[in-house]
């Protein structure tokens, strides 16, 4: 201390702490000259003493004017030292850096000014304190005082110039400091950070691209900043980095892919679009590097395919197509199970486009990695079955394509049909809304005969007789009306002359017995007219109920369609097709006379020319109890047994309903006439009771 006091006059020290800036400035000039003189004489001990005096008595003083003077004095001393200043920086710089956090804004301002002047003198030697200076500047960039901010910006520019021309700057030591601050929300700090990233990236000797994964997330975070200027700066920096990636032979795509995947789900549209643009470029550029990240990338782009922003949808679709065309080896990290899991989850998306693309992925995986996919079949099968209830027809058709692809193997075909039947059983709406579409599509994809034979086998042993009847009626209607099953109908028409037709007829017969109208339809299609006549006459009073008459009404109308044109033409040869006439008259006798179906059928039979009845005819086509190996006696017995089961089932169900809802005694005594009015009226179904028909016949 004594050395310092002997070197610096007391008047200079007093002026250095004066409240007037001019006096402090003049005192600083005196100190500069004093230090310059000491340096020229090589008196470094006194120089150290002067610096210590300025530090302890001034920069750390409780008096703000002393602190201001100390900062000006340290800067002046550095100027006085000139080329020898570097060896004293350890004493000079720390007090100045400490002043950056001073409570007095004027002190902070003078600290910026002092460090600016120090940096101008020492230049590259200054780099050893870079991290501390950067930390201080980062804080000052958001200072509450505008003058301090302005001074900090000037210092920041100088420091950037020094760094860009220095060969001592350590990017490895700087990156952790940058990474810690990238998620700061203050707009001034964000501008400060982006500015540094841009400057350092412009230096050829500094490889910022290699460290991009460390601060990439922070840059993407700035894309959603409320300030347009910050968004623009961050976007500009990202665009520059993306261009560098395109031109770089070595890039760490994996770490950045993880960041991009997360940002692709950002609520901010611009962030999502930028992230997807990067992913799109990565998929094109990365080759095999991204293979382990395919599942994560797929999970990011599938939802974006349905984004409300068109630009995002376009990029997402392009990326998705690019990704799907790439062939990857599971041995290289391509996780088939994980990608299947992503696709399965996206089948529950509320957006149709996303669900469609998820199904395309499952189909692609089946085509390219079938053995691996089948290992995960249990994980996706239920979801695929549920997707059959999707409100979109396109989705349902794609689901069926996937199911058909899986069902190429016999064991999976059986599993598909069993599970499909189970879903129809537990979900009536699926059968009503999608049943025809599903069955028809499967018949196209998997061979109609194979599908119908399998369905028939399952229905033959169905324990739920009510469901079996409904299902058979649905299958029968599809068989009679669908263009996809035209070949099957042709084969059934050859039942009496073709072994293949006979086998199909016999295969369907057992399950078709669940529905009288279905078996009648099948027999008409197979031209087993004698047998169908026997079936019609075997029907009991219990069989001829409202449901039966409704189904019969549909059948009569179907007889007027092109499918049964051959049958109508056969009416021109009554001698040859006696049993056909008998069967049709049998149906006519079952129909209420006032019903539309009765009138349609009666009109058709009357249309047969009278002369045709006078021609000599051949023996009926299906004459006898056996023809082409079909034992019709066994078949009629089979039908009767099944109908008996249905009658018993109906009675049992009626008893159960009666037990669940017992009728009060007073209601049991209601007159029979009132009870009759509560029953379903056949007239509502465009038919009249058989009793009314008999009365009309008697009246005639």
Buried (B, 14 or more C-beta within 10 A) or exposed (E): EEBBEEBBEEEBBEBBBBEEBEBBBBBBBBBBBBBBEBBEEEBBEBBBBBBBBBBBBBBBBEEBBBBBBBBBBBBBBBBBBEEBBBEBBEBBBBBBBBBBEBEBBBBBBBBBBBBBBBBBBBBBBBBBBBBBBBBBBBBBBBBEBEEBBEBBBEBBEBBBEBBBEBEEBEBEEBBEBBBEBBEBEBBBBBBBBBBBBBBBBEBEEBEBBBBBBBBBBBBBBBBBBEBEEBBBBBBEBBEBBBEBBEEEEEBBBBEBBBBBBBBBEBEBBBBBBBBBBBBBBBBBBBEEBBBBBBBBBBBBBBBBBBBEBEBBBBBBBBBBEBBBEBEBEEEEBBBBBBBBBBBBEBBEBEBBBBBBBBBBBBBBBBEEBBEBBEEBEEEBBEBBBBBBBBEBEEBBBBBBBBBBBBBEEEEBBBBBBEBBBEBBBEBEEBBEBBBBBBBBBBBBBBBBBBBBBBBBBBBBEBEEBBBBBBBBBBBBBBBBBBEBBEEBBEBBBBBBEBEEBBBBBBBBBBBBBBBBBBBBBBBBBBBBBBBBBBBBEBBEEEBBEBBBBBBBBBBBEBBBEEBBEEBBEBBBBBBBBBBBBBBBBBBBBBBBBBBBBBEBBBEBEEEBEEEBEEEEEEEBBBEEBEBBEBEBEEBBEBBBEBBEBBBEBBEEEEEEEEEEEEEEEEEEEEEEEEEEEEEEEBEEBBBBBBEBBEEEEEEE
